[in-house]
Amino acid sequence: MDRARISLLAKSVKDCITLFHGGVDPWVARSWLKNLEGTFGYMKCTDEEKVELATYHLRDQAVTWRDMQKTIFGEQHITWPMYREAFERQYFSITFCLAHRQEFLNLKQDDRSVMEYNAEFSRLAEFCPHLVAQDYDRMHQFT
């Protein structure tokens, strides 16, 4: 791994990626993760760089979580999908995800504008990617 590149990437994204302190609000964790992954795409980061940059932006309780992951994974090479899955298990409870899946399935436009409905539909669709994977499915679910 090129440590110099990691340092350079960390400096170049310092204004794009906020620090993550942990906590109990899954929306804060979700927002941080989405922002992080968007930056990764823009920066064309490798799998190893993603793990290193994410870890670099952890503070407080989140550092404690990461230290525990090091113990759990041991000497095993941690890929970005492994890191992301562990993060989601920690910060997105099953009840949180199930509640939002159900909210998505029950979503109605009611008195919202189409733009407001679309925004809520898109936010909740992340909890049911299998239902909106294809354009036809997405359009069917939207209507």
Backbone as a printed PyTorch tensor [residue, N CA C, xyz], in Angstrom:
tensor([[[  0.8500,  -1.1780,   0.0000],
         [  0.0000,   0.0000,   0.0000],
         [  0.8920,   1.2360,   0.0000]],

        [[  0.5220,   2.2120,  -0.7740],
         [  1.2990,   3.4480,  -0.8990],
         [  0.8350,   4.4400,   0.1730]],

        [[  1.5770,   4.4890,   1.2820],
         [  1.2310,   5.3880,   2.4030],
         [  1.2660,   6.8540,   1.9860]],

        [[  2.1590,   7.2020,   1.0730],
         [  2.2480,   8.5930,   0.6190],
         [  0.9600,   8.9840,  -0.1110]],

        [[  0.4170,   8.0490,  -0.9130],
         [ -0.8290,   8.3390,  -1.6270],
         [ -1.9860,   8.4830,  -0.6400]],

        [[ -2.0310,   7.6510,   0.3860],
         [ -3.0830,   7.7490,   1.4110],
         [ -3.0280,   9.1270,   2.0610]],

        [[ -1.8410,   9.5560,   2.4290],
         [ -1.6780,  10.8680,   3.0530],
         [ -2.1300,  11.9770,   2.1140]],

        [[ -1.7510,  11.8730,   0.8570],
         [ -2.1470,  12.8600,  -0.1440],
         [ -3.6660,  12.8620,  -0.3440]],

        [[ -4.2690,  11.6790,  -0.4100],
         [ -5.7250,  11.5870,  -0.5550],
         [ -6.4300,  12.1970,   0.6550]],

        [[ -5.9230,  11.9030,   1.8540],
         [ -6.5300,  12.4370,   3.0740],
         [ -6.4930,  13.9630,   3.0720]],

        [[ -5.3920,  14.5280,   2.6360],
         [ -5.2900,  15.9920,   2.5830],
         [ -6.2260,  16.5730,   1.5290]],

        [[ -6.3470,  15.8850,   0.3980],
         [ -7.1560,  16.4280,  -0.6900],
         [ -8.6510,  16.3390,  -0.4070]],

        [[ -9.0630,  15.4270,   0.4890],
         [-10.4910,  15.2990,   0.7760],
         [-10.8830,  15.8770,   2.1320]],

        [[ -9.9530,  16.5550,   2.7900],
         [-10.2310,  17.0310,   4.1530],
         [-11.4570,  17.9310,   4.2350]],

        [[-11.7940,  18.6480,   3.1820],
         [-12.9700,  19.5140,   3.2070],
         [-14.2240,  18.7930,   2.6970]],

        [[-14.0450,  17.5930,   2.1380],
         [-15.1770,  16.8450,   1.5870],
         [-15.7480,  15.8280,   2.5610]],

        [[-14.8960,  15.2590,   3.3960],
         [-15.3260,  14.1980,   4.2890],
         [-15.3000,  14.7010,   5.7280]],

        [[-16.4250,  14.6120,   6.3750],
         [-16.4860,  15.0050,   7.7790],
         [-15.9730,  13.8600,   8.6440]],

        [[-15.6910,  14.1680,   9.8650],
         [-15.2780,  13.1450,  10.8120],
         [-16.5200,  12.4230,  11.3210]],

        [[-16.3790,  11.1500,  11.6070],
         [-17.4940,  10.3860,  12.1620],
         [-17.1300,   9.9970,  13.5780]],

        [[-17.9860,  10.3980,  14.5250],
         [-17.7190,  10.1840,  15.9470],
         [-18.4710,   8.9960,  16.5310]],

        [[-19.2920,   8.3410,  15.7250],
         [-20.1040,   7.2510,  16.2550],
         [-21.4450,   7.7950,  16.6780]],

        [[-22.0510,   7.2040,  17.6700],
         [-23.3410,   7.6740,  18.1500],
         [-24.4590,   6.7250,  17.7870]],

        [[-25.6750,   7.1560,  18.0670],
         [-26.8300,   6.2730,  17.9060],
         [-27.7550,   6.6710,  16.7460]],

        [[-27.4950,   7.7650,  16.0830],
         [-28.3710,   8.2020,  14.9890],
         [-27.9500,   7.5390,  13.6830]],

        [[-28.7240,   6.5540,  13.2100],
         [-28.3400,   5.8520,  11.9800],
         [-28.3290,   6.7540,  10.7470]],

        [[-29.1190,   7.8300,  10.7640],
         [-29.1230,   8.7330,   9.6090],
         [-27.7970,   9.4830,   9.5030]],

        [[-27.1950,   9.8150,  10.6220],
         [-25.8800,  10.4670,  10.6110],
         [-24.8460,   9.5000,  10.0420]],

        [[-24.8970,   8.2560,  10.4980],
         [-23.9610,   7.2390,  10.0020],
         [-24.1710,   6.9980,   8.5110]],

        [[-25.4180,   6.9090,   8.0920],
         [-25.7350,   6.6650,   6.6730],
         [-25.2570,   7.8240,   5.8030]],

        [[-25.4870,   9.0260,   6.2650],
         [-25.0460,  10.2110,   5.5290],
         [-23.5240,  10.2340,   5.4000]],

        [[-22.8280,   9.9300,   6.4980],
         [-21.3670,   9.9190,   6.4720],
         [-20.8620,   8.8670,   5.4860]],

        [[-21.4500,   7.6860,   5.5290],
         [-21.0210,   6.6040,   4.6500],
         [-21.2740,   6.9370,   3.1850]],

        [[-22.4340,   7.5030,   2.8800],
         [-22.7460,   7.8720,   1.4930],
         [-21.8090,   8.9730,   0.9860]],

        [[-21.5420,   9.9590,   1.8270],
         [-20.6160,  11.0330,   1.4700],
         [-19.2220,  10.4570,   1.2030]],

        [[-18.8040,   9.5690,   2.0680],
         [-17.5080,   8.9260,   1.9450],
         [-17.4130,   8.1510,   0.6340]],

        [[-18.4090,   7.3390,   0.3470],
         [-18.3740,   6.5280,  -0.8730],
         [-18.4670,   7.3850,  -2.1330]],

        [[-19.1920,   8.4690,  -2.0640],
         [-19.2260,   9.3810,  -3.2010],
         [-17.8480,   9.9680,  -3.4740]],

        [[-17.1480,  10.3160,  -2.4240],
         [-15.7940,  10.8490,  -2.5560],
         [-14.8520,   9.7870,  -3.0920]],

        [[-15.0120,   8.5460,  -2.6240],
         [-14.1810,   7.4480,  -3.1200],
         [-14.3200,   7.3040,  -4.6340]],

        [[-15.5430,   7.3880,  -5.1120],
         [-15.7770,   7.2630,  -6.5540],
         [-15.0940,   8.3680,  -7.3300]],

        [[-15.2090,   9.5680,  -6.8070],
         [-14.5860,  10.7240,  -7.4500],
         [-13.0660,  10.6040,  -7.4620]],

        [[-12.4970,  10.1170,  -6.3550],
         [-11.0370,  10.0270,  -6.2070],
         [-10.4580,   8.7520,  -6.8230]],

        [[-11.3190,   7.8380,  -7.2670],
         [-10.8760,   6.5600,  -7.8430],
         [ -9.9850,   5.7970,  -6.8570]],

        [[-10.4620,   5.6740,  -5.6340],
         [ -9.7050,   4.9930,  -4.5740],
         [ -9.7220,   3.4820,  -4.7620]],

        [[ -8.6340,   2.8660,  -4.3930],
         [ -8.5740,   1.4050,  -4.3620],
         [ -9.3000,   0.9120,  -3.1210]],

        [[ -9.5230,  -0.3780,  -3.0530],
         [-10.1690,  -0.9960,  -1.9010],
         [ -9.4080,  -0.6860,  -0.6130]],

        [[ -8.1090,  -0.8320,  -0.6480],
         [ -7.2860,  -0.5700,   0.5380],
         [ -7.3510,   0.9030,   0.9430]],

        [[ -7.3310,   1.7920,  -0.0350],
         [ -7.3950,   3.2240,   0.2570],
         [ -8.7310,   3.5940,   0.8940]],

        [[ -9.8080,   2.9480,   0.4620],
         [-11.1210,   3.2100,   1.0480],
         [-11.1150,   2.8880,   2.5320]],

        [[-10.5800,   1.7270,   2.8810],
         [-10.5270,   1.3140,   4.2840],
         [ -9.6640,   2.2850,   5.0780]],

        [[ -8.5170,   2.6410,   4.5490],
         [ -7.6040,   3.5500,   5.2510],
         [ -8.2090,   4.9430,   5.4290]],

        [[ -8.8290,   5.4700,   4.3770],
         [ -9.4210,   6.8070,   4.4720],
         [-10.6240,   6.8350,   5.4090]],

        [[-11.4300,   5.7960,   5.3620],
         [-12.5720,   5.7360,   6.2800],
         [-12.0660,   5.7070,   7.7130]],

        [[-11.0850,   4.8750,   7.9650],
         [-10.5190,   4.7550,   9.3120],
         [ -9.9120,   6.0700,   9.7690]],

        [[ -9.2710,   6.7680,   8.8620],
         [ -8.6480,   8.0630,   9.1690],
         [ -9.6850,   9.0850,   9.6490]],

        [[-10.9170,   8.9580,   9.1830],
         [-11.9650,   9.9310,   9.5110],
         [-12.8440,   9.5090,  10.6880]],

        [[-12.4300,   8.5040,  11.4350],
         [-13.1590,   8.0870,  12.6230],
         [-12.5980,   8.7800,  13.8490]],

        [[-13.4820,   9.0980,  14.7950],
         [-13.0840,   9.7090,  16.0580],
         [-13.9310,   9.1250,  17.1810]],

        [[-13.4910,   9.3340,  18.4000],
         [-14.2320,   9.0140,  19.6120],
         [-14.7560,   7.5650,  19.6190]],

        [[-16.0800,   7.4110,  19.7900],
         [-16.6830,   6.0820,  19.8760],
         [-16.4080,   5.2550,  18.6210]],

        [[-16.3480,   5.8920,  17.4870],
         [-16.1070,   5.1770,  16.2360],
         [-14.7100,   4.5540,  16.2030]],

        [[-13.7520,   5.1770,  16.8530],
         [-12.4050,   4.6040,  16.9420],
         [-12.4460,   3.3400,  17.7960]],

        [[-13.2210,   3.3670,  18.8460],
         [-13.3870,   2.1870,  19.6950],
         [-13.9940,   1.0450,  18.8840]],

        [[-15.0030,   1.3670,  18.0780],
         [-15.6050,   0.3620,  17.1990],
         [-14.5570,  -0.2140,  16.2510]],

        [[-13.7630,   0.6450,  15.6320],
         [-12.7390,   0.1920,  14.6820],
         [-11.6960,  -0.6880,  15.3780]],

        [[-11.2930,  -0.3300,  16.5740],
         [-10.3370,  -1.1590,  17.3210],
         [-10.9070,  -2.5560,  17.5670]],

        [[-12.1910,  -2.6270,  17.8530],
         [-12.8430,  -3.9180,  18.0550],
         [-12.8390,  -4.7260,  16.7540]],

        [[-13.0300,  -4.0370,  15.6340],
         [-13.0160,  -4.7350,  14.3430],
         [-11.6350,  -5.3190,  14.0610]],

        [[-10.6020,  -4.6040,  14.4380],
         [ -9.2390,  -5.1310,  14.2690],
         [ -9.0830,  -6.4310,  15.0400]],

        [[ -9.6380,  -6.4760,  16.2360],
         [ -9.5760,  -7.6890,  17.0560],
         [-10.3810,  -8.8130,  16.4030]],

        [[-11.5550,  -8.4990,  15.9270],
         [-12.4280,  -9.5040,  15.3070],
         [-11.8030, -10.0690,  14.0360]],

        [[-11.2990,  -9.1920,  13.1800],
         [-10.7400,  -9.6350,  11.9070],
         [ -9.3250, -10.1880,  12.0450]],

        [[ -8.6370,  -9.8260,  13.0980],
         [ -7.2760, -10.3170,  13.3190],
         [ -6.3460,  -9.8970,  12.1870]],

        [[ -5.5860, -10.8410,  11.7130],
         [ -4.6080, -10.5740,  10.6520],
         [ -5.2250, -10.6080,   9.2520]],

        [[ -6.4940, -10.9290,   9.1830],
         [ -7.1790, -11.0260,   7.9010],
         [ -7.1650,  -9.6730,   7.1880]],

        [[ -6.9390,  -9.7000,   5.8770],
         [ -6.9830,  -8.4800,   5.0650],
         [ -8.4320,  -7.9930,   4.9970]],

        [[ -8.6780,  -6.7530,   5.4110],
         [-10.0360,  -6.2080,   5.4330],
         [-10.3040,  -5.4690,   4.1260]],

        [[-11.2840,  -5.9610,   3.3930],
         [-11.6850,  -5.3120,   2.1450],
         [-12.7220,  -4.2460,   2.4490]],

        [[-12.9830,  -3.3800,   1.4860],
         [-14.0050,  -2.3570,   1.6870],
         [-15.3860,  -2.9710,   1.9280]],

        [[-15.8110,  -3.9800,   1.1560],
         [-17.1250,  -4.5650,   1.4520],
         [-17.2130,  -5.1420,   2.8750]],

        [[-16.1500,  -5.7420,   3.3750],
         [-16.1370,  -6.2690,   4.7450],
         [-16.2640,  -5.1170,   5.7440]],

        [[-15.5110,  -4.0510,   5.5200],
         [-15.5260,  -2.8870,   6.4040],
         [-16.9180,  -2.2580,   6.4190]],

        [[-17.4690,  -2.0800,   5.2200],
         [-18.7880,  -1.4530,   5.0850],
         [-19.8560,  -2.2920,   5.7800]],

        [[-19.8150,  -3.6020,   5.5860],
         [-20.7900,  -4.4870,   6.2110],
         [-20.6970,  -4.4230,   7.7420]],

        [[-19.4860,  -4.4200,   8.2630],
         [-19.2990,  -4.3180,   9.7180],
         [-19.8200,  -2.9740,  10.2270]],

        [[-19.5610,  -1.9100,   9.4800],
         [-20.0460,  -0.5750,   9.8470],
         [-21.5720,  -0.5490,   9.8770]],

        [[-22.1820,  -1.1060,   8.8500],
         [-23.6400,  -1.1180,   8.7780],
         [-24.2470,  -1.9500,   9.9050]],

        [[-23.6380,  -3.0800,  10.2280],
         [-24.1350,  -3.9000,  11.3480],
         [-24.1020,  -3.1100,  12.6530]],

        [[-23.0620,  -2.3010,  12.8240],
         [-22.9190,  -1.5420,  14.0580],
         [-23.8880,  -0.3590,  14.1350]],

        [[-24.0190,   0.3590,  13.0470],
         [-24.7310,   1.6380,  13.0930],
         [-26.1320,   1.6250,  12.4890]],

        [[-26.5170,   0.5490,  11.7990],
         [-27.8740,   0.4360,  11.2510],
         [-28.5070,  -0.8200,  11.8210]],

        [[-29.2810,  -0.6860,  12.8710],
         [-29.8970,  -1.8460,  13.5060],
         [-30.8910,  -2.5110,  12.5550]],

        [[-31.1490,  -3.7670,  12.8070],
         [-32.1240,  -4.5220,  12.0120],
         [-33.4920,  -3.8520,  12.0930]],

        [[-33.8690,  -3.4090,  13.2650],
         [-35.1910,  -2.7790,  13.4140],
         [-35.2690,  -1.4740,  12.6220]],

        [[-34.1670,  -0.7320,  12.5690],
         [-34.1200,   0.5010,  11.7710],
         [-34.3560,   0.1760,  10.2960]],

        [[-33.6290,  -0.8100,   9.7860],
         [-33.7460,  -1.1750,   8.3700],
         [-35.1230,  -1.7440,   8.0450]],

        [[-35.6250,  -2.6330,   8.8950],
         [-36.9410,  -3.2250,   8.6580],
         [-38.0540,  -2.1810,   8.7140]],

        [[-37.9570,  -1.2660,   9.6330],
         [-38.9650,  -0.2070,   9.7460],
         [-38.9870,   0.6470,   8.4820]],

        [[-37.8210,   0.9450,   7.9330],
         [-37.7780,   1.7840,   6.7320],
         [-38.1540,   1.0030,   5.4740]],

        [[-37.9200,  -0.2970,   5.4680],
         [-38.4170,  -1.1220,   4.3610],
         [-39.9400,  -1.1010,   4.3630]],

        [[-40.5060,  -1.2610,   5.5430],
         [-41.9670,  -1.2470,   5.6500],
         [-42.5200,   0.1330,   5.2820]],

        [[-41.8380,   1.1650,   5.7160],
         [-42.2520,   2.5320,   5.3700],
         [-42.2330,   2.7160,   3.8500]],

        [[-41.2140,   2.1460,   3.1990],
         [-41.1320,   2.2220,   1.7420],
         [-42.3210,   1.4930,   1.1050]],

        [[-42.6060,   0.2970,   1.5960],
         [-43.6970,  -0.4930,   1.0250],
         [-45.0500,   0.1730,   1.2230]],

        [[-45.2040,   0.9560,   2.2750],
         [-46.4660,   1.6370,   2.5650],
         [-46.5180,   3.0710,   2.0330]],

        [[-45.4690,   3.5150,   1.3850],
         [-45.3710,   4.9100,   0.9570],
         [-46.4640,   5.2780,  -0.0460]],

        [[-47.1030,   6.4040,   0.2170],
         [-48.1230,   6.9590,  -0.6740],
         [-47.8220,   8.4420,  -0.8600]],

        [[-48.2510,   8.9690,  -1.9910],
         [-47.9870,  10.3780,  -2.2670],
         [-48.8030,  11.2720,  -1.3390]],

        [[-50.0480,  10.9130,  -1.1030],
         [-50.9430,  11.7130,  -0.2650],
         [-50.9190,  13.1730,  -0.7120]],

        [[-50.6580,  14.1040,   0.2010],
         [-50.7100,  15.5260,  -0.1540],
         [-49.3430,  16.1020,  -0.5280]],

        [[-48.3700,  15.2460,  -0.7720],
         [-47.0310,  15.7160,  -1.1700],
         [-47.0080,  16.0590,  -2.6530]],

        [[-46.1300,  16.9600,  -2.9990],
         [-45.8950,  17.2190,  -4.4200],
         [-45.1480,  16.0160,  -4.9920]],

        [[-45.1100,  15.9090,  -6.3030],
         [-44.3860,  14.8060,  -6.9390],
         [-42.9070,  14.8740,  -6.5620]],

        [[-42.3480,  16.0640,  -6.4690],
         [-40.9430,  16.2160,  -6.0910],
         [-40.7010,  15.7390,  -4.6560]],

        [[-41.5970,  16.0860,  -3.7510],
         [-41.4670,  15.6500,  -2.3550],
         [-41.6120,  14.1330,  -2.2500]],

        [[-42.5860,  13.5900,  -2.9880],
         [-42.8000,  12.1450,  -2.9940],
         [-41.5760,  11.4360,  -3.5650]],

        [[-41.0410,  11.9510,  -4.6480],
         [-39.8640,  11.3490,  -5.2740],
         [-38.6710,  11.3590,  -4.3160]],

        [[-38.4910,  12.4510,  -3.5940],
         [-37.3790,  12.5370,  -2.6400],
         [-37.5220,  11.4840,  -1.5470]],

        [[-38.7160,  11.3340,  -1.0150],
         [-38.9580,  10.3330,   0.0350],
         [-38.8460,   8.9200,  -0.5280]],

        [[-39.3550,   8.7180,  -1.7280],
         [-39.2550,   7.4210,  -2.4080],
         [-37.7860,   7.0310,  -2.5730]],

        [[-36.9780,   7.9440,  -3.0500],
         [-35.5570,   7.6620,  -3.2750],
         [-34.8240,   7.3990,  -1.9580]],

        [[-35.1510,   8.1560,  -0.9360],
         [-34.5070,   7.9670,   0.3750],
         [-34.8230,   6.5850,   0.9260]],

        [[-36.0750,   6.1810,   0.8470],
         [-36.4870,   4.8990,   1.4070],
         [-36.1560,   3.7140,   0.4990]],

        [[-36.0200,   3.9520,  -0.8020],
         [-35.7120,   2.8660,  -1.7390],
         [-34.3650,   2.2200,  -1.4410]],

        [[-33.4800,   2.9350,  -0.7890],
         [-32.1810,   2.3740,  -0.4300],
         [-32.3240,   1.1730,   0.4980]],

        [[-33.4420,   1.0680,   1.1940],
         [-33.6680,  -0.0470,   2.1010],
         [-34.2680,  -1.2560,   1.3920]],

        [[-34.6600,  -1.0740,   0.1330],
         [-35.2490,  -2.1600,  -0.6660],
         [-34.6560,  -2.1650,  -2.0710]],

        [[-33.3460,  -2.2550,  -2.2000],
         [-32.7470,  -2.1470,  -3.5340],
         [-33.2440,  -3.2160,  -4.5060]],

        [[-33.6010,  -4.3870,  -4.0010],
         [-34.0910,  -5.4650,  -4.8490],
         [-35.4350,  -5.1270,  -5.5010]],

        [[-36.1970,  -4.2270,  -4.8960],
         [-37.4970,  -3.8490,  -5.4510],
         [-37.4020,  -2.7630,  -6.5120]],

        [[-36.2620,  -2.1130,  -6.6010],
         [-36.1090,  -1.0040,  -7.5510],
         [-34.8480,  -1.1650,  -8.4120]],

        [[-34.3630,  -2.3870,  -8.5230],
         [-33.1060,  -2.6280,  -9.2420],
         [-33.2340,  -2.3340, -10.7380]],

        [[-34.3490,  -2.6730, -11.3100],
         [-34.5820,  -2.4400, -12.7340],
         [-35.4760,  -1.2130, -12.9120]],

        [[-35.3180,  -0.5150, -14.0200],
         [-36.1250,   0.6780, -14.2750],
         [-37.6230,   0.3730, -14.2130]],

        [[-38.0170,  -0.7640, -14.8100],
         [-39.4320,  -1.1190, -14.8050],
         [-39.9320,  -1.2980, -13.3750]],

        [[-39.1510,  -2.0040, -12.5610],
         [-39.5440,  -2.2390, -11.1670],
         [-39.6380,  -0.9290, -10.3960]],

        [[-38.6850,  -0.0680, -10.6310],
         [-38.6850,   1.2350,  -9.9440],
         [-39.9290,   2.0390, -10.3280]],

        [[-40.2310,   2.0590, -11.6200],
         [-41.4000,   2.8070, -12.0930],
         [-42.6810,   2.2000, -11.5400]],

        [[-42.7580,   0.8710, -11.5140],
         [-43.9390,   0.2040, -10.9900],
         [-44.1280,   0.5170,  -9.5050]],

        [[-43.0600,   0.4560,  -8.7470],
         [-43.1330,   0.7220,  -7.3040],
         [-43.4770,   2.1920,  -7.0550]],

        [[-42.9430,   3.0800,  -7.8870],
         [-43.2020,   4.5100,  -7.7230],
         [-44.6860,   4.8290,  -7.8990]],

        [[-45.2910,   4.2120,  -8.9090],
         [-46.7110,   4.4850,  -9.1800],
         [-47.5770,   3.7050,  -8.2300]]])
